[in-house]
Amino acid sequence: MDEGLIARRYAKAMFRYAQELNATDAVYEKMKLFERNYIAHPDLQKALLNPLLSPEDKEMLLSTAIGIEPGEAYIKGIRLVIKNHREMYVRSICLMFQKIYRAANGIIRVKITTAMELSDETMDKIKEFVRNHTDKTIEFVHKVNPSIIGGFVLEVGSRQLDASLLKELKEIQLQMVDNFQL
């Protein structure tokens, strides 16, 4: 079965249950926390896939992975995942839940990647620019990636504007290769 399909089904079920409990906002925040902690602790996935861990231990692991009180909707969701042996999809389910939540609440995710940390003033200008071009609620994410050398990469929803120095250097390299092949 397709990983995306599995993740979507579980995320939809968790989202509907959270809606019944009026807890979608809380579960969304917990899913964002889980994602950050999952990335920060690569051993978490290894532990989840360990067949020697009991379902109770896996539940405790997933509960403590968010660092706060999990709440009923989150706990029931992870119990369902563990009961059906879908632990390997837990991050995909988490990401899909966030996607469903954003779509349901008219939130667009804006990710800006720069080579160095930006000042608050510069970030505020970027946020203002993006807000002036959409009527949706915006969730900003700023990442620093020195490998882009300079400039920025702006992702708004599924669209991307790559104004990085790395991209420009690659384009120059391709032009030079094309010119030497003639």
VMD Tcl script that draws the C-alpha trace (Angstrom):
set ca {
  {0.00 0.00 0.00}
  {1.19 3.52 -0.81}
  {2.81 5.40 2.10}
  {1.00 8.62 1.17}
  {-2.36 6.86 1.16}
  {-1.72 5.31 4.56}
  {-0.60 8.61 6.03}
  {-3.61 10.44 4.57}
  {-6.10 7.90 5.97}
  {-4.68 8.01 9.48}
  {-4.26 11.79 9.44}
  {-7.85 12.27 8.25}
  {-9.13 9.96 10.98}
  {-7.13 11.82 13.61}
  {-8.31 15.17 12.25}
  {-11.98 14.12 12.32}
  {-11.65 12.81 15.87}
  {-9.88 16.01 16.96}
  {-12.74 17.99 15.37}
  {-15.28 16.01 17.41}
  {-13.34 16.97 20.56}
  {-12.82 20.58 19.40}
  {-9.10 19.92 19.76}
  {-7.76 20.41 16.21}
  {-5.70 23.47 17.19}
  {-4.11 21.65 20.13}
  {-3.35 18.52 18.08}
  {-1.89 20.66 15.29}
  {0.53 22.29 17.74}
  {1.46 18.86 19.10}
  {2.10 17.56 15.60}
  {4.44 20.49 14.92}
  {6.27 19.77 18.19}
  {6.51 16.08 17.32}
  {7.95 16.88 13.89}
  {10.64 19.14 15.38}
  {11.58 16.55 17.98}
  {11.51 13.72 15.45}
  {14.01 15.59 13.28}
  {16.15 16.57 16.27}
  {16.32 12.98 17.58}
  {16.97 10.52 14.71}
  {17.06 7.60 17.15}
  {13.33 8.07 17.74}
  {12.43 6.31 14.49}
  {14.83 3.45 15.24}
  {13.24 3.00 18.65}
  {9.72 3.01 17.19}
  {10.66 0.29 14.72}
  {12.26 -1.87 17.41}
  {10.14 -5.06 17.62}
  {11.28 -5.62 21.22}
  {9.47 -2.52 22.45}
  {5.97 -3.18 23.71}
  {3.04 -1.14 22.36}
  {2.81 0.58 25.75}
  {6.49 1.62 25.53}
  {5.95 2.93 21.99}
  {2.93 4.91 23.17}
  {4.96 6.38 26.01}
  {7.78 7.20 23.59}
  {5.42 9.00 21.19}
  {3.74 10.81 24.07}
  {6.99 12.08 25.52}
  {8.26 13.01 22.04}
  {6.08 16.12 22.11}
  {7.32 17.20 25.52}
  {3.90 18.32 26.79}
  {0.64 16.72 27.91}
  {-0.52 14.79 24.83}
  {-4.29 15.04 25.26}
  {-6.97 12.52 24.31}
  {-7.07 13.11 20.54}
  {-3.29 12.73 20.15}
  {-3.14 9.64 22.40}
  {-6.02 7.88 20.62}
  {-4.39 8.62 17.26}
  {-1.04 7.16 18.24}
  {-2.74 4.15 19.85}
  {-4.46 3.45 16.54}
  {-1.16 3.76 14.67}
  {0.60 1.40 17.09}
  {-2.29 -1.09 17.21}
  {-2.18 -1.41 13.41}
  {1.64 -1.60 13.32}
  {2.02 1.61 11.31}
  {4.81 3.12 13.41}
  {7.03 3.49 10.34}
  {4.52 6.01 8.95}
  {4.22 8.16 12.06}
  {6.17 11.12 10.63}
  {4.25 10.98 7.36}
  {0.99 10.91 9.32}
  {2.17 13.89 11.34}
  {3.04 15.87 8.21}
  {-0.24 14.94 6.52}
  {-2.22 16.00 9.59}
  {-0.53 19.39 9.42}
  {-1.34 19.66 5.72}
  {-5.01 18.80 6.30}
  {-5.23 21.26 9.19}
  {-3.72 24.08 7.13}
  {-6.09 23.41 4.23}
  {-9.11 23.32 6.55}
  {-8.11 26.58 8.24}
  {-6.93 28.56 5.21}
  {-3.31 28.63 6.33}
  {-0.51 28.92 3.83}
  {3.02 27.97 4.86}
  {5.78 30.33 3.79}
  {9.32 29.04 4.12}
  {12.28 31.30 3.56}
  {15.78 29.86 3.41}
  {18.78 32.17 3.63}
  {22.52 31.70 3.88}
  {22.62 33.54 7.21}
  {20.26 34.61 9.95}
  {18.05 37.58 9.00}
  {17.43 40.59 11.18}
  {13.97 41.03 12.66}
  {13.49 44.12 10.50}
  {14.21 42.18 7.30}
  {11.94 39.31 8.36}
  {9.15 41.79 9.11}
  {9.50 43.29 5.62}
  {9.31 39.86 4.02}
  {6.27 38.93 6.12}
  {4.56 42.21 5.22}
  {5.29 41.65 1.52}
  {3.81 38.15 1.57}
  {0.77 39.25 3.62}
  {0.03 41.97 1.06}
  {-0.17 39.32 -1.67}
  {-2.54 36.82 -0.06}
  {-5.73 36.83 1.95}
  {-4.84 33.60 3.76}
  {-3.40 33.20 7.22}
  {0.35 32.81 6.93}
  {2.65 30.54 8.88}
  {6.30 31.56 8.47}
  {9.28 29.24 8.72}
  {12.83 30.59 8.46}
  {15.74 28.25 7.84}
  {19.42 29.01 7.55}
  {21.36 27.01 4.96}
  {24.89 28.33 4.31}
  {25.21 26.14 1.21}
  {23.04 28.55 -0.82}
  {25.93 31.04 -0.39}
  {23.75 34.16 -0.62}
  {20.31 35.37 -1.61}
  {17.24 33.41 -0.59}
  {14.81 30.65 -1.50}
  {11.16 31.51 -0.86}
  {8.54 28.76 -0.84}
  {4.91 29.80 -0.71}
  {2.64 26.78 -0.64}
  {3.76 24.64 -3.55}
  {5.49 27.50 -5.42}
  {9.18 28.30 -5.09}
  {11.25 31.36 -5.93}
  {14.97 30.53 -5.92}
  {17.00 33.72 -5.83}
  {20.07 32.08 -4.32}
  {23.63 32.61 -5.39}
  {24.05 28.84 -5.60}
  {21.34 28.63 -8.28}
  {22.91 31.46 -10.27}
  {26.33 29.78 -10.12}
  {24.82 26.51 -11.34}
  {23.14 28.33 -14.24}
  {26.46 29.95 -15.20}
  {28.14 26.55 -15.01}
  {25.51 25.04 -17.32}
  {25.94 27.89 -19.80}
  {29.69 27.40 -19.81}
  {29.32 23.67 -20.36}
  {26.91 24.31 -23.25}
  {29.31 26.84 -24.82}
  {32.28 24.45 -24.65}
  {30.33 21.64 -26.28}
  {29.71 23.62 -29.46}
}
mol new
graphics top color blue
foreach p $ca { graphics top sphere $p radius 0.5 }
foreach p [lrange $ca 0 end-1] q [lrange $ca 1 end] { graphics top cylinder $p $q radius 0.2 }
display resetview
